Amino acid sequence: MKAASKSELYRKLPSVDELIRTPELAALIAREGRRPVTEAARDVLEHLRTEIAAGSLHSLDTAIAGLPIAVEQQMREATRYSLHPVINATGVILHTNLGRAPLGQSALDLIREAASGYSNLEFDLADGKRGERDVHVDRLFRKLLNLPANASGSAPEISTIVVNNNAAAVWLALNTLAAGGEVIVSRGELVEIGGSFRIPDVMAQSNGILREVGTTNRTRISDYEKAITDKTRLLLRVHRSNFEITGFTEQPALEELVALARVRNLPLVEDLGSGALLDLHTLGIAGESGVAESLRAGVHVVTYSGDKLLGGPQAGMLTGRTDLIDRMRANSLFRALRVDKLTYSALEATLLAYVKQDHDAVPILRMMRLSKDDIAHRAHTIAKNLQAASHLTVAEIDGESVIGGGAAPSAVLPTCLLAVSAKHRTADELLATLRTADPPIIARVADGRVLLDLRTVLPEQDAAVEAALRSAANAGS
Ligand SMILES: *Cc1c(COP(=O)(O)O)cnc(C)c1O
């Protein structure tokens, strides 16, 4: 058969109108509407014209017969959600790229209830007047932080406000309490988190002036003391989150900083990063002090994330002395940083689970509490079911899950991993195939095998992991 010339090929292409009048596409339009189908038809024809122009298409016979199917596929592609679920088999519980903390059922329920209609977000039902949106969670934070009465017998007045994330919380604290003046920070705490949050940059944006003291590995309380002048507005302590300094190190105890702040009458602000509400020692995780601990020690204001160790929605909390928190609320930019009813719903439901001590209702706490045996049991079931998949080799090996999200950088939880290799495919190919599953599965490769950690896989997703591994094995045959 003689190859058709380019002009012949162009002539053979139907117009968009002709194409969408075919019975298949007329039926598709009846189901999905004219516009998405017409756009998809235009895209498909445009693509064919590009191929003809490039000389890569020599006959249209098969392409024309397949046009309705190509249009339907193109339409599905174009109207698919960009943001969709994935299965996290990395074993990193707070994976920032995978959306950090999954929300529990009660949080999802309250989001649906509060957001599908109107709510009392800023409405005081008792007196029928305008209210404050922070009241919904402030009462729960007070209950959870359960601070002891101070020396004068009355409980210290502590309040919490919520902003978009912890980066915003740090900015608001610095801008409100220190704009135009100096903030003293240890050189060992000038951290960068995730590439875009750097203490010196946030400081500059807040109009605070960074006054660095000490050295990278050693800072003494006397370094802070010597740096205090009449320009000083604030002492700032920053959690190191994603790294540790080991060896010849020194850092003043929190109590020393509290005492210095008190004597010099300066506020002490601590960026906790993760901000645990639960004593993590009970989960075998050391070195991560919680929100209550810092406040009890006398820190005036702490800032922390909603979607790290707290296990709720993306948010940033400022908890501390009510007079200082009220100044932040009065900052004219507070309104620009505030969060919506979806966030309050998720946060309130998450906090209520803590109040009820229903820790398994908070997915990340449940994941942290899973024992190695629980995980090994699930891994074994999958491995056993895959024994017949002759193109796959599945082993159960010891490994470690990590918390991630800048929390307890050195803490690991013992786990059982599925180590998978395929006969005709490299580990990287297998990994890439798992990412095309529905939902996509995110794992990692080590020593030529794909490693999957079920700690971060929701139990109801185990079957999907097994099915994806089985079909990845077949894809290689
Ligand atoms: C994670 C982290 C932040 C940023 O928090 P976001 O909620 O992601 O904005 C700031 N400071 C520290 C110490 C952190 O660990």
The ligand as a MOL file (V3000), in Angstrom:
LIG
                    3D

  0  0  0     0  0            999 V3000
M  V30 BEGIN CTAB
M  V30 COUNTS 15 15 0 0 0
M  V30 BEGIN ATOM
M  V30 1 C 7.5780 22.1150 60.4720 0
M  V30 2 C 8.1700 23.2860 61.1780 0
M  V30 3 C 7.7990 24.5890 60.8320 0
M  V30 4 C 6.8260 24.8650 59.7150 0
M  V30 5 O 5.5560 24.4070 60.0590 0
M  V30 6 P 4.3830 24.3740 58.9560 0
M  V30 7 O 3.1630 23.9830 59.7160 0
M  V30 8 O 4.8050 23.3880 57.9210 0
M  V30 9 O 4.2940 25.7530 58.3870 0
M  V30 10 C 8.3680 25.6360 61.5190 0
M  V30 11 N 9.2660 25.4150 62.5030 0
M  V30 12 C 9.6450 24.1840 62.8710 0
M  V30 13 C 10.6540 24.0210 63.9530 0
M  V30 14 C 9.1030 23.0740 62.2250 0
M  V30 15 O 9.4830 21.8290 62.5740 0
M  V30 END ATOM
M  V30 BEGIN BOND
M  V30 1 1 1 2
M  V30 2 1 2 3
M  V30 3 2 2 14
M  V30 4 1 3 4
M  V30 5 2 3 10
M  V30 6 1 4 5
M  V30 7 1 5 6
M  V30 8 2 6 7
M  V30 9 1 6 8
M  V30 10 1 6 9
M  V30 11 1 10 11
M  V30 12 2 11 12
M  V30 13 1 12 13
M  V30 14 1 12 14
M  V30 15 1 14 15
M  V30 END BOND
M  V30 END CTAB
M  END
